[in-house]
Amino acid sequence: VTILATESINTIRSGIESGDIQIIRVLTLTETDRVEHIAGALYGDSRYWWIIAAASEIGWALQAPPGTIIKVPDLNDVQRLLG
């Protein structure tokens, strides 16, 4: 499972770098923002928080303090690359 997760994170990051995954929104977190809430609002499912975390190069959602710049990738692009 850990290898799969690492591969998925690397695929997302390299997909952004190559242009295969588009960034649809860039946000700066405030005191009340949480990555899983952003995923829920933009993707319709808070469980996709890890995609935003991978794209934003943060470890876990709780490691994102106010002022952190968040990149929200296109979910369709991510799903296409991850299969």
DSSP file with accessible surface (Angstrom, degrees, kcal/mol):
  #  RESIDUE AA STRUCTURE BP1 BP2  ACC     N-H-->O    O-->H-N    N-H-->O    O-->H-N    TCO  KAPPA ALPHA  PHI   PSI    X-CA   Y-CA   Z-CA
    1    1 A V     >        0   0  157      0, 0.0     4,-2.5     0, 0.0     5,-0.2   0.000 360.0 360.0 360.0 -43.0    0.0    0.0    0.0
    2    2 A T  H  >  +     0   0  112      2,-0.2     4,-2.7     1,-0.2     5,-0.2   0.914 360.0  50.1 -63.2 -40.1    2.8    2.5    0.8
    3    3 A I  H  > S+     0   0  122      1,-0.2     4,-2.7     2,-0.2    -1,-0.2   0.934 110.9  49.6 -63.4 -43.6    4.5    1.8   -2.5
    4    4 A L  H  > S+     0   0  114      1,-0.2     4,-2.4     2,-0.2    -2,-0.2   0.921 111.6  48.4 -60.3 -44.5    1.2    2.4   -4.3
    5    5 A A  H  X S+     0   0   48     -4,-2.5     4,-2.5     2,-0.2    -2,-0.2   0.929 112.1  48.6 -63.4 -43.7    0.7    5.6   -2.4
    6    6 A T  H  X S+     0   0   69     -4,-2.7     4,-2.7     1,-0.2    -2,-0.2   0.916 111.5  50.0 -63.3 -42.0    4.2    6.8   -3.2
    7    7 A E  H  X S+     0   0  109     -4,-2.7     4,-2.5     2,-0.2    -1,-0.2   0.906 110.7  50.0 -62.5 -40.6    3.8    6.0   -6.8
    8    8 A S  H  X S+     0   0   23     -4,-2.4     4,-2.4     2,-0.2    -2,-0.2   0.923 111.3  48.1 -64.7 -43.7    0.5    7.8   -7.0
    9    9 A I  H  X S+     0   0   55     -4,-2.5     4,-2.6     1,-0.2     5,-0.2   0.941 113.3  47.7 -62.5 -45.5    2.0   10.9   -5.4
   10   10 A N  H  X S+     0   0   88     -4,-2.7     4,-2.7     1,-0.2     5,-0.3   0.886 110.5  52.4 -63.5 -38.0    5.0   10.8   -7.8
   11   11 A T  H  X S+     0   0   45     -4,-2.5     4,-2.4    -5,-0.2    -1,-0.2   0.914 110.4  47.9 -63.8 -42.4    2.7   10.4  -10.7
   12   12 A I  H  X S+     0   0    0     -4,-2.4     4,-2.1     2,-0.2    -2,-0.2   0.955 114.0  46.3 -63.5 -47.7    0.7   13.4   -9.7
   13   13 A R  H  X S+     0   0   81     -4,-2.6     4,-2.1     1,-0.2    -2,-0.2   0.922 115.9  44.3 -63.9 -43.3    3.7   15.6   -9.2
   14   14 A S  H  X S+     0   0   69     -4,-2.7     4,-2.5    -5,-0.2     6,-0.3   0.870 110.7  56.1 -71.2 -32.2    5.4   14.5  -12.5
   15   15 A G  H  X>S+     0   0    2     -4,-2.4     6,-2.1    -5,-0.3     5,-1.3   0.881 108.9  46.7 -64.7 -36.9    2.1   14.9  -14.3
   16   16 A I  H ><5S+     0   0   37     -4,-2.1     3,-0.6     4,-0.2    -2,-0.2   0.940 112.7  49.9 -67.7 -45.5    1.8   18.5  -13.1
   17   17 A E  H 3<5S+     0   0  178     -4,-2.1    -2,-0.2     1,-0.2    -1,-0.2   0.888 114.3  44.1 -61.7 -39.2    5.4   19.2  -14.1
   18   18 A S  H 3<5S-     0   0   74     -4,-2.5    -1,-0.2    -5,-0.1    -2,-0.2   0.614 114.0-114.7 -81.3 -14.8    4.9   17.7  -17.6
   19   19 A G  T <<5S+     0   0   36     -4,-0.9    -3,-0.2    -3,-0.6    -4,-0.1   0.461  86.0 117.3  92.7   2.2    1.6   19.4  -18.2
   20   20 A D  S   <S+     0   0   84     -5,-1.3     2,-0.5    -6,-0.3    -4,-0.2   0.720  76.5  48.7 -73.8 -21.7   -0.4   16.2  -18.3
   21   21 A I  S    S-     0   0    4     -6,-2.1     2,-0.3    -9,-0.1    -2,-0.2  -0.986  83.1-148.6-119.2 120.6   -2.3   17.4  -15.2
   22   22 A Q        -     0   0  111     -2,-0.5    52,-2.9    52,-0.1     2,-0.6  -0.644  12.6-128.7 -86.1 145.9   -3.6   20.9  -15.2
   23   23 A I  E     -A   73   0A  55     -2,-0.3     3,-0.1    50,-0.3    48,-0.0  -0.834  22.7-175.6 -91.0 122.4   -4.0   23.0  -12.1
   24   24 A I  E     +     0   0A  85     48,-2.8     2,-0.3    -2,-0.6    -1,-0.1   0.676  65.5  11.7 -94.3 -18.1   -7.5   24.4  -12.0
   25   25 A R  E     -A   72   0A 125     47,-1.2    47,-3.0     2,-0.0     2,-0.4  -0.979  53.9-156.7-159.4 144.2   -7.2   26.6   -8.9
   26   26 A V  E     +A   71   0A  90     -2,-0.3     2,-0.3    45,-0.2    45,-0.2  -0.997  24.4 177.4-123.0 126.9   -4.5   28.0   -6.6
   27   27 A L  E     -A   70   0A  51     43,-2.7    43,-3.9    -2,-0.4     2,-0.5  -0.929  27.2-138.1-128.3 153.2   -5.5   29.0   -3.1
   28   28 A T  E     -A   69   0A  85     -2,-0.3    41,-0.2    41,-0.2    40,-0.1  -0.962  33.8-121.7-109.9 122.7   -3.8   30.3    0.0
   29   29 A L        -     0   0    6     39,-2.8    38,-3.1    -2,-0.5     2,-0.2  -0.356  25.2-159.6 -66.0 141.8   -5.1   28.6    3.2
   30   30 A T    >   -     0   0   73     36,-0.2     3,-0.9    37,-0.1    38,-0.1  -0.514  41.0 -85.1-105.6-178.9   -6.6   30.8    5.9
   31   31 A E  T 3  S+     0   0  162      1,-0.2    -2,-0.1    -2,-0.2    -1,-0.0   0.825 128.8  41.0 -56.3 -35.5   -7.0   29.9    9.6
   32   32 A T  T 3  S+     0   0  118      2,-0.0    -1,-0.2     0, 0.0     2,-0.2   0.532  91.4 106.3 -96.6  -6.0  -10.3   28.1    8.9
   33   33 A D    <   -     0   0   61     -3,-0.9     2,-0.4    -5,-0.0     3,-0.1  -0.495  43.8-174.8 -77.3 143.2   -9.4   26.2    5.7
   34   34 A R    >>  -     0   0  116     -2,-0.2     4,-2.0     1,-0.1     3,-0.5  -0.997  29.6-130.2-134.9 141.1   -8.7   22.5    5.7
   35   35 A V  H 3> S+     0   0    1     -2,-0.4     4,-2.6    26,-0.3     5,-0.2   0.884 108.0  53.7 -60.0 -39.2   -7.5   20.6    2.7
   36   36 A E  H 3> S+     0   0   30      1,-0.2     4,-2.2     2,-0.2    -1,-0.3   0.862 107.7  51.1 -67.2 -30.4  -10.2   17.9    3.0
   37   37 A H  H <> S+     0   0  112     -3,-0.5     4,-2.5     2,-0.2    -1,-0.2   0.896 109.4  50.3 -71.1 -38.1  -12.9   20.6    3.0
   38   38 A I  H  X S+     0   0   17     -4,-2.0     4,-2.9     2,-0.2     5,-0.4   0.928 110.6  49.8 -63.5 -43.5  -11.5   22.1   -0.1
   39   39 A A  H  X>S+     0   0    0     -4,-2.6     4,-2.9     1,-0.2     6,-1.0   0.919 111.1  49.6 -60.6 -43.0  -11.5   18.6   -1.7
   40   40 A G  H  X5S+     0   0   26     -4,-2.2     4,-1.1     4,-0.2    -1,-0.2   0.919 114.5  44.1 -61.6 -42.8  -15.1   18.1   -0.7
   41   41 A A  H  <5S+     0   0   84     -4,-2.5    -2,-0.2     2,-0.2    -1,-0.2   0.904 125.1  31.4 -70.5 -40.5  -16.1   21.5   -2.1
   42   42 A L  H  <5S+     0   0   54     -4,-2.9    -2,-0.2    -5,-0.2    -3,-0.2   0.794 133.2  27.4 -92.7 -29.2  -14.2   21.2   -5.4
   43   43 A Y  H  <5S-     0   0   31     -4,-2.9    -3,-0.2    -5,-0.4    -2,-0.2   0.526  98.3-121.8-107.2 -13.4  -14.3   17.5   -6.1
   44   44 A G  S  <<S+     0   0   68     -4,-1.1     2,-0.3    -5,-0.6    -4,-0.2   0.588  90.8  76.7  81.6   8.4  -17.5   16.5   -4.3
   45   45 A D    >   -     0   0   35     -6,-1.0     3,-1.7     1,-0.1    -2,-0.1  -0.850  62.5-158.1-155.5 113.2  -15.5   14.1   -2.1
   46   46 A S  G >  S+     0   0   56     -2,-0.3     3,-1.5     1,-0.3    -6,-0.2   0.704  87.4  77.8 -67.1 -17.4  -13.3   15.0    0.9
   47   47 A R  G >  S+     0   0  177      1,-0.3     3,-0.6     2,-0.1    -1,-0.3   0.659  80.2  70.9 -67.9 -12.0  -11.4   11.7    0.6
   48   48 A Y  G X>  +     0   0   65     -3,-1.7     3,-1.4     1,-0.2     4,-1.1   0.285  62.5 110.1 -86.4  14.0   -9.5   13.3   -2.4
   49   49 A W  H <>  +     0   0   58     -3,-1.5     4,-2.5     1,-0.3    -1,-0.2   0.859  69.2  63.2 -55.6 -34.5   -7.6   15.6    0.0
   50   50 A W  H <> S+     0   0   82     -3,-0.6     4,-2.7     1,-0.2    -1,-0.3   0.796  95.8  58.0 -66.4 -26.2   -4.5   13.6   -0.7
   51   51 A I  H <> S+     0   0    4     -3,-1.4     4,-2.5     2,-0.2    -1,-0.2   0.931 109.5  44.0 -67.3 -44.1   -4.5   14.6   -4.4
   52   52 A I  H  X S+     0   0    0     -4,-1.1     4,-2.1     2,-0.2    19,-0.4   0.916 113.5  51.5 -65.6 -41.5   -4.4   18.2   -3.4
   53   53 A A  H  <>S+     0   0    2     -4,-2.5     5,-2.5     2,-0.2     4,-0.5   0.921 111.1  47.7 -61.7 -43.3   -1.7   17.5   -0.8
   54   54 A A  H ><5S+     0   0    2     -4,-2.7     3,-1.0     1,-0.2    -2,-0.2   0.934 113.2  47.5 -63.2 -45.3    0.4   15.7   -3.4
   55   55 A A  H 3<5S+     0   0    2     -4,-2.5    -1,-0.2     1,-0.3    -2,-0.2   0.832 115.1  46.3 -65.0 -30.3    0.0   18.5   -5.9
   56   56 A S  T 3<5S-     0   0   16     -4,-2.1    -1,-0.3    15,-0.2    -2,-0.2   0.416 110.6-122.6 -93.2  -1.0    0.9   21.1   -3.3
   57   57 A E  T < 5 +     0   0  131     -3,-1.0     2,-0.3    -4,-0.5    -3,-0.2   0.881  65.3 134.8  58.8  43.5    3.8   19.1   -2.0
   58   58 A I      < -     0   0   24     -5,-2.5    -1,-0.2     1,-0.2    -2,-0.1  -0.894  54.0-135.3-116.1 152.7    2.6   18.8    1.6
   59   59 A G  S    S-     0   0   46     -2,-0.3     2,-0.3     1,-0.2    -1,-0.2   0.998  77.5  -4.0 -71.5 -68.7    2.7   15.6    3.6
   60   60 A W  S >  S-     0   0  159      1,-0.1     3,-2.3    -7,-0.1    -1,-0.2  -0.888  72.7-107.7-126.1 158.7   -0.7   15.4    5.3
   61   61 A A  G >  S+     0   0   15     -2,-0.3     3,-1.1     1,-0.3   -26,-0.3   0.836 118.8  58.1 -56.1 -34.4   -3.6   17.8    5.4
   62   62 A L  G 3  S+     0   0  148      1,-0.3    -1,-0.3   -28,-0.1    -3,-0.0   0.618  94.3  67.5 -74.5  -9.6   -2.8   18.7    9.0
   63   63 A Q  G <  S+     0   0  115     -3,-2.3    -1,-0.3     1,-0.1    -4,-0.2   0.128  78.0  95.6 -92.4  20.0    0.7   19.8    7.9
   64   64 A A    <   -     0   0   16     -3,-1.1   -29,-0.1    -6,-0.1    -1,-0.1  -0.813  58.9-171.3-114.7  90.6   -0.8   22.7    6.0
   65   65 A P    >   -     0   0   78      0, 0.0     3,-1.9     0, 0.0   -36,-0.2  -0.277  41.6 -71.1 -75.2 165.5   -0.8   25.9    8.2
   66   66 A P  T 3  S+     0   0   64      0, 0.0   -36,-0.2     0, 0.0     3,-0.1  -0.253 122.8  37.4 -52.7 141.4   -2.4   29.2    7.2
   67   67 A G  T 3  S+     0   0   50    -38,-3.1     2,-0.2     1,-0.3   -37,-0.1   0.227  81.6 136.6  95.5 -11.9   -0.6   30.9    4.4
   68   68 A T    <   -     0   0   28     -3,-1.9   -39,-2.8   -40,-0.1     2,-0.5  -0.480  55.4-128.9 -68.7 132.6    0.2   27.6    2.6
   69   69 A I  E     -A   28   0A  98    -41,-0.2     2,-0.4    -2,-0.2   -41,-0.2  -0.757  24.9-157.8 -86.5 125.3   -0.4   27.8   -1.1
   70   70 A I  E     -A   27   0A   0    -43,-3.9   -43,-2.7    -2,-0.5     2,-0.5  -0.897   6.7-155.5-109.0 131.7   -2.6   25.0   -2.3
   71   71 A K  E     -A   26   0A  78     -2,-0.4   -45,-0.2   -19,-0.4   -15,-0.2  -0.922   6.6-157.6-105.2 127.6   -2.7   23.7   -5.9
   72   72 A V  E     -A   25   0A   0    -47,-3.0   -48,-2.8    -2,-0.5   -47,-1.2  -0.909  13.2-153.3-107.6 109.3   -5.9   22.0   -6.9
   73   73 A P  E     -A   23   0A   0      0, 0.0     2,-0.4     0, 0.0   -50,-0.3  -0.438  30.7 -91.1 -80.6 158.4   -5.3   19.7   -9.9
   74   74 A D     >  -     0   0   42    -52,-2.9     4,-2.1     1,-0.2     5,-0.2  -0.529  33.5-147.8 -66.0 119.8   -7.9   18.7  -12.4
   75   75 A L  H  > S+     0   0   26     -2,-0.4     4,-2.9     1,-0.2     5,-0.2   0.871  95.5  55.6 -63.0 -37.0   -9.5   15.5  -11.0
   76   76 A N  H  > S+     0   0  115      1,-0.2     4,-2.2     2,-0.2    -1,-0.2   0.913 108.0  49.0 -63.1 -41.2  -10.2   14.1  -14.5
   77   77 A D  H  > S+     0   0   28      2,-0.2     4,-2.0     1,-0.2    -1,-0.2   0.924 112.4  48.6 -61.8 -44.0   -6.5   14.5  -15.4
   78   78 A V  H  X S+     0   0    1     -4,-2.1     4,-2.6     1,-0.2     5,-0.3   0.945 112.2  47.5 -62.3 -48.0   -5.4   12.8  -12.2
   79   79 A Q  H  X S+     0   0   83     -4,-2.9     4,-1.9     1,-0.2    -1,-0.2   0.881 109.2  54.5 -63.7 -36.5   -7.8    9.9  -12.7
   80   80 A R  H  < S+     0   0  144     -4,-2.2    -1,-0.2    -5,-0.2    -2,-0.2   0.924 113.6  41.6 -62.7 -43.0   -6.7    9.4  -16.3
   81   81 A L  H  < S+     0   0   58     -4,-2.0    -2,-0.2     1,-0.2    -1,-0.2   0.853 118.3  44.5 -74.6 -36.0   -3.1    9.1  -15.3
   82   82 A L  H  <        0   0   58     -4,-2.6    -1,-0.2    -5,-0.2    -2,-0.2   0.689 360.0 360.0 -82.5 -20.0   -3.6    7.0  -12.2
   83   83 A G     <        0   0   99     -4,-1.9    -2,-0.1    -5,-0.3    -1,-0.1   0.271 360.0 360.0  83.9 360.0   -6.1    4.7  -14.0
